[in-house]
Amino acid sequence: MRPAKLATDAHLDPALLQALKRFDSPTLSNAIETFAIRPQDEGYMSMDIRCLFPELGPLVGYAATATIRARGRPAHGDQTPLYQHVRGLPEPRVVVVQDLDDPPGCGSLWGEVNATIFGALGCAGCVTDGCVRDLTEARAMGFQFFARGPGVSHAYVRVESAGQPVTVGGLLISPGDLIHADQHGVLLIPREIAPELPAAAERVIADEQSLLSWVRSSEFDADELIVRRRVKH
């Protein structure tokens, strides 16, 4: 199968990606809302996808996509298509893997070996709706794991496809999509507004802190609070 067209034809400034790492995912989610380019209940993964290493901080990168299975003895097990797909993306890269088993998590693609290999291929972490293992080793090398949880075995895990759109945590991810993820979850960054997001996030923070400063002050008034916080339709 021919790889899908990447979501981005031009690389974003690496300095921009570093700037996005300064913010947590809720702040960036709020900043995205100010552009009104997608519904507020879209663009992020469900809480099934958890950050295993919150102490490593935010993960930002371009999505390399794959699907896997781990049940049943396979007729193949070659990961070459995924290696090639990853190498065709700009750095930093995030491998987003949809587990096709029902239920997912029979076996893990991710452990010390693949964290080391994909780290050498310029990947900063992985996101999967399956399981991961070798947590101590992956944490020590700074390779981020986002998953449903840990597992003990790789079973018969094999890559079924690479470079095609996948759905993980209820979110459709295409190759080359820009991902931001941290202890709160996984967020899809709309590429068309990415250069404007750091400034928008700073405005969100300033507005929130202004409100909180007032709430904490002697000038706080409950009646005025109702006026200020009234939802506008």
N, C-alpha and C positions, 0 to 999 in steps of 0.2 A: 504494500500500500504506500502511495506517495505521501510524504509528510505534508501536513496542512500548511498553508501560507502563514508565516509568522504574523503576530498581531502588530509588530513594529518593524518598519522598514529602515528606520534610522535610530541610532543609539541616542539615548538621553545623556546629558552631561553627567559624568560620574559624580561630580560635586553635588548635583541635585539629589542623587540617590543617598549620598551621605547626609544631606540636609534632611531628607525624609526620615532617616534613622533617629533624628533628635526627638521625634514626636512619638507618642504612643498611638495605638490604632484607634481608640475612641476619639482622640483629638482630630486625627486625620479624617475619620468618618464624619465628624461634625463639620469639618472644613469642606469636604466634598458636598455635603448637603447645601452649602451656601451657593453652589453653582447650579443647583436644580437641574442636573443633567440625567438623573436616574431616580426612581422611587426610593424612599428612605428605608424600605424594608428589603432592599436588594443590594448586592455587591459585597457580601461577606459570607463566610462559611458558618454553619451551625455550630453550636457549642459542643457537638460531638467531637470536633477536632480540637485537641488540647495541646498546649505548649508543654513539652516535657522538661524543658530547661529554661524557665523564666529568667533565671539569673544571667543568661547570656544576652539579654536585651533584644531589641527589635531585629527582625530579619527582613531585608529588602533585596529583591532580585527579580530577574526575568524567568518566567515559568518554562521549564522543560517538562513535557507531559508524557505520561506512560500509563498503561494498564497492566495489571498483573493477575495471575491466578496462582494458588498454592495447593489446591486440592487435586488429587489424581496424579498418577505418574505421567510426566509430560513426554511428548514426542520430540520436544526441542527445549533448549534452555539458553540460547545465545542472547547475550545482552548487547551485542554489537550495534544494533539499530539505535538503542538508547544512548550509547556512547557517542555515536555519530550525531545524533540529534542534539545532545548537550553541547557538543563542540561547535555547532552551527549557531549558537546563541551568544549574545554579548554577555560579559561578566558584569556583576555577579549573577549566578544562576541559582534557581530554586527548583528542585525536582518535585513535581506534583503528580502523585500516583493514585489512580483509582483502582481499588481492590475489587475485582469482579466476582470473587467468591460470595456465596450466600449461606450463612452470614460472612462478612469480611473478617479477616484476621486469623485465618487458619495458619498462615505462615508469613514470616517477615522477609521482605526484600532488604531491610535496613538493619545493619549491625556494624560492628567494627570494620569489617572488610569493605563493605560498600561505602560507608562513611569516609574511609580513607581514600578509596578510589575516586569517588565523586568529588571529594574535597580537592584532590589533585587535579581534577578536571574543571576547577573553578566554581564549584557549587558551594554555597554557604549553608545549605540545609535541605531538608525534605518536608513535604506535606503529604500525608496519606490518610485515607479513611480506613486503612488497615492497621497493622501493628508494627512496632519497632522493638529492637533488642540491643544488648550490649550498651546499656545506658551509661555506665561509668566510663567506658572507653570513648564513646561519642561525645559525651560532655567534656571530657578532658581535652579533646582535640578542637572543641568549639564548634562542632557541627550540630546545627539545630535540628531537633526532631519535633514535628507537629503530627499527632496521630490520635487514634481513638484510645490507645494505651499500649503498654508493653506486652510482648509475647515471648515465648521460650524457644520456638522452633522456626526454621526456614521452610520446613515441610518440603513440598516439591515446587517452591516458588519459581516462577519464570515470567519474563516480560512477554506480554501478548501483543502490545502495540507501542509505538513511540512516535511522538510528533503529531498526535491527533488531539482534538478537543476532548477533555475529560470532565466529569462531574464529581466533585469531592465536597462533602459537607453541604450538599444542595446547591453549590455554586459552579457554574460552567466556567472552565478555565481553558483558554486557547494558548497554543505555543507562543511564547514571547510576551504574554500578559505580564504586567508589573504587579508584583505581590508585596504587601507589607504585612508582617505578622509579628505578634508579641504575646505576652501572657494573657491578653484578652481574647485573642483569636486571629483569624486570617482575613485580610481585607484586600479587595481588588482595587487598584489605583487606576482610574481612567487616565489613559496616557495623554489625552488631549488637554487636560488641565493640570497635569503633573508639575509643569514649571511654575504654576501659580499657587500650588498647594502650600509650600512653606510659609508664604506671606499670609495666606488665608488662615492657616493654623495659628499663626501668631495673633491674628485678629480675634479668632475664637477664644484663645487663652486670655487675651486682654479683656474681652467682653465678660467672660466668666469671672475673672478675678475682680473686675469692677463691681459686679453684682455681689460677689461673696464679701468683698470689703464693706459694702453697704449693709449687708445682712448682719455682719459681725459688729457693726458700729452702733453708737448710741442714737444715730439718726434712723435706725430701722423702724419701719411702720408697717403693721400687718395689713392695713387697708391698702396702702400703696403697693405692697407685695402682690396683692391680687390683681391690681391694674397692670403692674409690670409683667407678670407671668401669665396673663390671660392669653390663651391660644388664639391666634389670628387665622381665620380661614379665608 
